[in-house]
Amino acid sequence: MIEVKNIKKSFQDGDSMRQVLFGINAKFYDGKTNLIIGQSGSGKTVLVKNIVGLFQPDEGEILYDGRDITKMDKKQLKELRKEIGMLFQGSALFDSETVMGNVMFPLKMFSSMTPEEQMERAQFCIDRVNLTGSENKFPSELSGGMQKRAAIARAIALNPKYLFCDEPNSGLDPKTSIVIDELLSDITHEYGITTIINTHDMNSVMGIGENIIFVNKGHLGWNGTKEEIYDQDNDDLNNFVYATDLFRDVRKYRLVHGYTRTIPEHK
C-alpha cells in the first residue's frame, strides 16, 4: 500500500510562491486499481510526481509499505525504483528497438538476470499482454493499442510492486481503451500490484475504478468507489462526473427513477 499524509507542494511563480497541493491525505491499495481523477490543472499530476519521487513535497509523508520516500537517500531511492513500473502517456517506446528490445531494456538496466533469463522474462510479459508474434516489430509498425500493450509489458518486466499509469487511454479509440483498461485491471489483480492511474476518462473510472481519488484545486475533493460516485452531495465532483453527454444522460435517468440526491447541472 502507498499512503500519502498531509502532502503540500508549492512552486515559485515570479516573486511569490504558488501553492498547488494543500495537505492531501490518501491511500492506494494493493491489488486494486486506484484512480486519480480531476480537471486539468487540479493538481493530480503534481500529486503523482510527488508520489514517485520526481518532486519533493514541502511537507508531508509518502509511505511505500511504511517506507517514507521523502526521507530516502539516493541509494534507497534507486532500490525502491526497482519495485516501480511506469506507463507513460505516449507509451515512450524506443523507436530504434523492437518490441523485444523495449521490454528487455529495464531488465538489462536493473536486473542481474543472464541474457537468456532476460529474454525468457521479456517473452513472458509480451505473451501476457497478447503481443505474441510481434516481438521483432518496431513501434512504427504497431497500432496505438499495440504500442500501449508493449509499454505495459515493459512496465511489468521487473515484476513491480507498484505500477503508475499516466493517461493510459490517451489517443486511443473507445474499444481499444476498454482493452487497455481490462488488461491493467487483470494484471493488477493477478499480481497484487498497487496500481495508480492518473486519468480524466470517466469511462475508465466506471469500468475499472475500485479506489477513486478526486483532486480538486489542490485539495482532496472526494474519495470512494465507482459504486458510490453517482450519489454524492458534492457539486465539484458531480460537475466533473457529469461533464459529458453520456453521463448527463445517466444523471437524468437516475433522477427520473427516484434517486433522492440532487445532482446539479454541469456548469
CORNOR-V975476 format. One record per residue. N is the residue number from 0. SS is DSSP state (a for helix, b for strand, c for the rest). PHI is phi in whole degrees, 0 to 359 (* if undefined). OMEGA is omega in degrees with one decimal (NA if undefined). Layout:
BEGIN
n=[N & N]
ss=[SS & SS]
phi=[PHI & PHI]
omega=[OMEGA & OMEGA]
END
This chain:
BEGIN
n=[0 & 1 & 2 & 3 & 4 & 5 & 6 & 7 & 8 & 9 & 10 & 11 & 12 & 13 & 14 & 15 & 16 & 17 & 18 & 19 & 20 & 21 & 22 & 23 & 24 & 25 & 26 & 27 & 28 & 29 & 30 & 31 & 32 & 33 & 34 & 35 & 36 & 37 & 38 & 39 & 40 & 41 & 42 & 43 & 44 & 45 & 46 & 47 & 48 & 49 & 50 & 51 & 52 & 53 & 54 & 55 & 56 & 57 & 58 & 59 & 60 & 61 & 62 & 63 & 64 & 65 & 66 & 67 & 68 & 69 & 70 & 71 & 72 & 73 & 74 & 75 & 76 & 77 & 78 & 79 & 80 & 81 & 82 & 83 & 84 & 85 & 86 & 87 & 88 & 89 & 90 & 91 & 92 & 93 & 94 & 95 & 96 & 97 & 98 & 99 & 100 & 101 & 102 & 103 & 104 & 105 & 106 & 107 & 108 & 109 & 110 & 111 & 112 & 113 & 114 & 115 & 116 & 117 & 118 & 119 & 120 & 121 & 122 & 123 & 124 & 125 & 126 & 127 & 128 & 129 & 130 & 131 & 132 & 133 & 134 & 135 & 136 & 137 & 138 & 139 & 140 & 141 & 142 & 143 & 144 & 145 & 146 & 147 & 148 & 149 & 150 & 151 & 152 & 153 & 154 & 155 & 156 & 157 & 158 & 159 & 160 & 161 & 162 & 163 & 164 & 165 & 166 & 167 & 168 & 169 & 170 & 171 & 172 & 173 & 174 & 175 & 176 & 177 & 178 & 179 & 180 & 181 & 182 & 183 & 184 & 185 & 186 & 187 & 188 & 189 & 190 & 191 & 192 & 193 & 194 & 195 & 196 & 197 & 198 & 199 & 200 & 201 & 202 & 203 & 204 & 205 & 206 & 207 & 208 & 209 & 210 & 211 & 212 & 213 & 214 & 215 & 216 & 217 & 218 & 219 & 220 & 221 & 222 & 223 & 224 & 225 & 226 & 227 & 228 & 229 & 230 & 231 & 232 & 233 & 234 & 235 & 236 & 237 & 238 & 239 & 240 & 241 & 242 & 243 & 244 & 245 & 246 & 247 & 248 & 249 & 250 & 251 & 252 & 253 & 254 & 255 & 256 & 257 & 258 & 259 & 260 & 261 & 262 & 263 & 264 & 265 & 266]
ss=[c & b & b & b & b & b & b & b & b & b & b & b & b & c & c & b & b & b & b & b & b & b & b & b & b & b & b & b & c & c & c & b & b & b & b & b & b & c & c & c & c & c & c & a & a & a & a & a & a & a & a & c & c & c & c & c & c & c & b & b & b & b & b & b & c & c & b & b & a & a & a & c & c & a & a & a & a & a & a & a & a & c & c & b & b & b & b & c & c & c & c & c & c & c & c & c & c & b & a & a & a & a & a & a & a & a & a & a & a & a & c & c & c & c & a & a & a & a & a & a & a & a & a & a & a & a & a & a & c & c & c & c & c & c & c & c & c & b & a & a & a & c & c & a & a & a & a & a & a & a & a & a & a & a & a & c & c & c & c & c & c & b & b & b & b & b & c & c & c & c & c & c & c & a & a & a & a & a & a & a & a & a & a & a & a & a & a & a & a & a & a & c & c & b & b & b & b & b & c & c & c & a & a & a & a & a & a & a & c & c & b & b & b & b & b & b & c & c & b & b & b & b & b & b & c & c & c & c & a & a & a & c & c & c & a & a & a & a & a & a & a & c & c & c & a & a & a & a & a & a & a & a & a & a & a & a & c & c & c & c & c & c & c & c & c & c & c]
phi=[* & 251 & 231 & 250 & 233 & 54 & 283 & 234 & 211 & 232 & 229 & 291 & 227 & 70 & 269 & 231 & 258 & 248 & 278 & 251 & 241 & 239 & 67 & 279 & 239 & 198 & 236 & 235 & 263 & 296 & 69 & 229 & 274 & 260 & 254 & 258 & 238 & 157 & 291 & 302 & 85 & 283 & 109 & 293 & 291 & 298 & 300 & 297 & 295 & 290 & 296 & 275 & 92 & 285 & 243 & 256 & 294 & 289 & 215 & 107 & 234 & 231 & 253 & 262 & 48 & 90 & 266 & 274 & 295 & 289 & 250 & 276 & 273 & 300 & 295 & 294 & 297 & 298 & 293 & 296 & 292 & 291 & 266 & 248 & 251 & 233 & 243 & 274 & 303 & 263 & 72 & 58 & 283 & 280 & 299 & 273 & 249 & 287 & 304 & 300 & 297 & 296 & 289 & 284 & 307 & 295 & 292 & 293 & 281 & 236 & 247 & 256 & 292 & 287 & 305 & 294 & 293 & 299 & 295 & 296 & 294 & 298 & 296 & 301 & 293 & 297 & 296 & 295 & 262 & 63 & 244 & 304 & 100 & 252 & 305 & 261 & 273 & 266 & 309 & 294 & 266 & 253 & 288 & 301 & 293 & 293 & 298 & 297 & 294 & 297 & 293 & 295 & 302 & 295 & 294 & 259 & 301 & 272 & 55 & 289 & 276 & 230 & 232 & 250 & 233 & 257 & 44 & 297 & 261 & 301 & 82 & 258 & 287 & 303 & 294 & 293 & 301 & 296 & 300 & 293 & 303 & 294 & 295 & 298 & 296 & 299 & 295 & 303 & 286 & 295 & 250 & 65 & 281 & 274 & 260 & 240 & 244 & 267 & 208 & 240 & 273 & 293 & 296 & 294 & 303 & 281 & 276 & 232 & 291 & 254 & 232 & 248 & 249 & 260 & 259 & 225 & 53 & 83 & 247 & 286 & 276 & 186 & 215 & 181 & 251 & 294 & 290 & 267 & 292 & 289 & 248 & 252 & 273 & 216 & 300 & 297 & 296 & 295 & 294 & 284 & 297 & 260 & 282 & 254 & 302 & 302 & 279 & 291 & 296 & 297 & 304 & 299 & 300 & 292 & 290 & 299 & 266 & 93 & 287 & 276 & 283 & 277 & 254 & 293 & 296 & 296 & 267]
omega=[172.1 & 179.5 & 174.0 & -176.1 & 173.2 & -177.6 & 175.9 & 179.7 & 177.2 & 178.1 & 175.9 & 179.4 & -175.0 & -178.9 & -175.9 & 177.6 & 177.6 & -179.0 & -176.9 & 178.2 & -172.8 & 173.0 & -177.8 & 173.9 & 179.9 & 175.7 & 179.2 & -164.5 & 175.9 & 173.5 & 178.8 & 172.0 & 180.0 & -175.2 & 172.3 & -178.0 & 178.4 & -179.5 & 174.2 & -178.6 & -177.4 & -178.1 & -175.7 & 178.3 & 176.4 & 177.9 & -179.5 & -179.8 & 173.5 & -177.5 & -177.4 & 175.7 & 176.4 & 172.0 & 174.0 & -179.6 & 176.6 & 178.0 & 173.3 & -179.1 & 174.6 & -170.3 & 172.0 & -175.5 & 176.1 & -179.7 & -175.3 & -177.9 & -178.1 & -178.7 & -176.7 & 172.1 & -174.6 & -179.6 & 179.2 & 178.0 & 179.6 & 178.8 & 179.5 & -176.0 & 173.0 & -179.3 & -173.9 & 171.4 & -178.0 & 172.4 & -174.3 & -175.7 & -178.0 & -177.2 & 175.3 & 174.5 & 176.3 & -175.8 & -175.2 & -179.6 & 173.7 & 174.6 & 179.1 & 179.7 & 178.7 & -177.0 & 179.3 & -173.9 & -179.6 & 177.7 & 177.2 & -174.7 & -166.3 & -179.4 & 176.5 & -179.4 & 171.0 & 177.2 & 179.1 & 178.9 & 177.6 & -179.4 & 179.3 & 178.6 & 179.2 & 179.2 & 177.6 & -178.4 & 178.1 & 177.5 & -176.1 & -179.9 & 174.9 & 175.7 & 178.8 & -177.8 & -179.8 & -174.8 & -174.0 & 177.1 & 176.6 & -178.6 & -179.1 & -179.9 & -176.5 & 171.3 & 179.3 & 179.6 & 177.9 & 176.4 & 177.8 & 179.7 & 175.9 & 178.9 & 176.4 & 177.7 & 177.7 & -177.8 & -178.0 & -175.1 & -178.4 & 179.1 & -172.1 & 171.9 & -175.4 & -178.4 & 179.2 & -177.7 & -179.8 & 179.6 & -173.6 & -178.7 & -179.2 & 176.8 & -178.5 & 175.2 & -175.5 & -178.9 & 179.1 & 177.5 & 178.8 & 178.5 & -179.6 & 177.6 & -177.2 & 177.6 & 178.2 & 178.6 & -179.7 & -178.9 & 178.4 & -177.4 & -176.5 & -175.3 & 178.0 & -176.8 & 168.6 & -175.9 & 178.1 & -176.7 & 176.4 & -173.1 & 169.6 & -175.8 & -178.1 & 175.6 & 175.8 & 179.8 & -176.6 & 178.6 & -172.6 & -176.1 & 177.9 & 175.7 & -171.0 & 178.0 & 177.9 & 179.1 & -176.8 & 178.5 & 175.9 & 178.9 & 169.6 & -175.3 & -179.4 & 176.6 & 179.8 & -178.7 & 179.0 & 177.7 & -177.2 & -166.5 & -176.1 & -168.7 & -178.5 & 176.2 & -173.3 & -173.7 & -178.0 & 178.0 & -177.9 & 177.6 & 175.8 & -176.9 & -174.0 & -177.1 & -177.6 & -178.9 & -178.3 & -175.8 & 170.6 & 174.8 & 176.6 & 178.1 & -179.3 & 179.8 & -176.2 & 178.5 & 179.2 & -175.9 & 165.4 & 175.4 & -166.8 & -177.3 & 179.8 & 177.9 & -173.7 & 172.6 & 177.2 & -179.0 & NA]
END
